[in-house]
Amino acid sequence: MEFKNLELKEFDDFYKVILNNFPAKEIKEYNYMKDTFIAGAYKVLTLKEDNKIKGILSYYDGGEFTFIDYFAIDGNQKGKGLGSKMLKYFLEMINKQVILEVEHPEDEQSQRRIIFYQRNGLILNDQYDYYVPPVRNLKHRLYFHLMSYPKEIIEADFNCFYPKILNLVYGVDL
């Protein structure tokens, strides 16, 4: 297995991994994501085996932080430690503050996701009121917690990062 940056010709395969691993309410429009990728603002790290995508980690560079958008190991590859390996590789590669969204821990899967990230060194920042307003195909306000690495998000940073995340990731101005 090897880590590679996504090439444009692989974008459809990348999007299929998202469709197979995320709830529909959390999936951004295909054209918006592809246009952002082509423009260079959206980057994707892949985990490949036999030239097939087995894992994806998409992200935005927010200057003083990097925002992980989608992270998934596909299908029957789950449970083999590949997610931890990919996340560790990414965190070492980026070498700055990393932020991502997680659902509130209201069911077993969301609780397991938070535990996975904590086991891999991320910190749950559940003290902030963080949500994504309805935009494009996202029909309802989505509530999340933020997780961060290598340190907790302090209030001054949250107040700075929140509008930047909404603009960078969702194209929303506060």
N, C-alpha and C positions, 0 to 999 in steps of 0.2 A: 504494500500500500504506500501511496505517496501523496503529499500535499501539493496542489497546483492551483494557480489562479485561474478562474473561469475564463474561457474564451467565448466570444460572442456566438459562435456557432453552437455552443453548448447551452445557451440560455434556456431553450425549451426544456431540456433535461433537468436543469436547475429548478425551473418553475414547477415541474412535475413533482419533485421532491417536496416542495412547499405544499402543493395541493394534497399530497399524501400524508402530510404530517402536522398540519395546522388546521384549526377550526376555520370555516369559511369567513366568519366575522372578523378574523384577524389577517386575512390575506389581501394585500394591496393589488390593485389592478395590474394586469400583465403589461400593458403598454406603458403605464407610468414607471414601473420598475425597469423595463427594458430601456426606455428613453434615458432614465437616470443612470443606468449602467453604461450605455453608449457615451453619455456625456462625461463619464469618468468619476462622478460623485459617489457612485455605488460600486463597491468592490465585493467580490465573492471568492472565498477560499474553498477549494473542494478537496475531498479525500477520495482518491481514486484507486480502484483495483481492476486490473485487466482493462484499463481505459474506460471504465464505467464509474459514474459518480455514485459513491456510497455514503457520502456525507457532505453537508454544505454549511458554511458559516458566512453570512453576508453582513456587511458593515459599512458605516459611513465614518469619515474622518471629520470630527467636529473641531479640529484645531487642538485645543487643550485636552480633549477626550476623544475616544473612539466609541461609537455606538454600535453594538451588535444588534442587527435587525432580525434575521432568521438564523437558527442554528438547529440542525437535525441530522441524525444518522438514519438512513433510510431502511425501512422494512426489516428483513431478517438479519441485518447487521447489528441491530440493537442488542445491548446486554453483553457485548464483547470487549468493553473498555475503550472502544474507538472514540466515543464522545469525549471522555476524559483526555485521551491523547491529543485529539484535535484541539480542544480548548486550551490545553497546556501549551501546545505549539503556538497557537494564536497569541496567547497572553505574552509569551516570550518574544514573539516576532514584533508585536505592537509596542511594548515597553512604555506605556503611558496609561493614564486613567482609562478604564474600560467600563462602560455602562450598558445595561440591557434591561428590558422590561420582562416581568413575570406576572402571571395572573395572581390574584389574591388566592391564598391557600384554602379554597372552598371545597375542593374535592381531592381524592387520593392522587390523581395524576399531577395536579398543580403543586401539591405538597411534596411529591417525589421530585419534581423539577427543581424546586427551591433547595431541597436537601442535596441534590446532585451538584448544583452550583456552589453551595456552601462547602461541600466536601472538596470542591476544586478551588477553594480559596476566595470565592466571592462573598460579599457582605450584603445582607438584606437591609435595604433602607426603607422601612415601612412607616417611617414617621412623617412622610410627606403626602399631600393630597395630589396625586399624579393621575392625570387622565388624558386621553386623546379625544378631541371633539370629533363629531361626525364630519367626514371629508371624503370626497369622491365616492367610492363604493362602500366605505365604512358608514353604515346607516345610523349607528347609535354611538353615544359616548362610551369609550372603553376605559375601564379602570384597571390600573396596574400598580405594582410596586416596582421600584428600581432596585437593581443589584449592581454592585460596583466592585472593582478590583484595581489596585491593591488596597485601597483605603475606603472608609466610609465617606459618603457625600455629606459635607457640612452644609448648613443652611445657605450660606452665601454662595456656595457652588451650585446648589440646587436652583436658587433664584436666577443664576446665570445660565445654567445648562438647560433648564426646562424649556424656555422659549426657543433656544437653539435647536434642541431635539425636535420640537414640533415643526420648526421651519425646515430643518435639514431632512428629516425622515418623512414628514407628512405634507410638507409644503404649506403649513399653516402659520400665519402671523398672529401673535397675541397682541 
